[in-house]
């Protein structure tokens, strides 16, 4: 082996060693908790750096929602501790608010940045779910009251935005767009119902919400129907993330029956009713 080859091999070893060290440090930063000195680097360095690779407004919004899901996991970790320094809690609050504000800012410019109204509605709905998840996790711990109260305030702001967006959607959307949006939300409810993934309490509440939505459509109040179905879906998603307050039996029925069959029937009927009644309801 000549001298050039030896030098080349040494350079390769040094480069690979540097890369290995970098990846190890990156792993430490990525997994840094809110109380870690590396957390600021994680938020302002790593996560913002990754965010630069998302070019479209929808992708950027979805990335912020993904980061909010991480904040929910961090909230869970903090809620399991016996005590947490107040400064750490405010750091979590400020970071969560930042993600929420970033999504809201994107949606505020939906027409100029190319986000469709249905996508804007879905994104606002998902933002509510993320914020409510963090809020409810924080509420379960006495030392997390600061987080729960602050995020509740932010969630209520987003809820008002959602209501306004529903009104705008109804005014500007075509009948087919409204039908497609309602059918999409109802389809997600139906998937959970058919999969037998709901607690008994949630199943009953969902059935009631779908009935109310059907009644609202019959009365021509499409905005109220969308809001009611969105609330039903939000409750379903929250139970999936947080779990039911009372655990369901471990057994899984091979075929839906009883309350499960009822909700599937109601869901299917409601979809049919929406398809049949949305057009006349919109033109009344």
Secondary structure, DSSP 8 states (H G I E B T S, - for coil): --HHHHHHHHHHHHHHHHHHHHHHHHHHHHT--TTSTTHHHIIIIIIHHHHTT--SHHHHHHHHHHHHHHHHHHHHHHHTSS---HHHHHHHHHHHHHHHHHHHHHHHTHHHHT--HHHHHHHHHHHHHHHHHHHHHHHTSGGGHHHHHHHHHHHHHHHHHHHHHHHHHHHHS-HHHHHHHHHHHHHHHHHHHHTT-S-HHHHHHHHHHHHHHHHHHHTT-HHHHHHHHHHHHHHHHHHHHH--SS---S---SS--THHHHHHHHHHHHHHHHHHHHHHHHH-
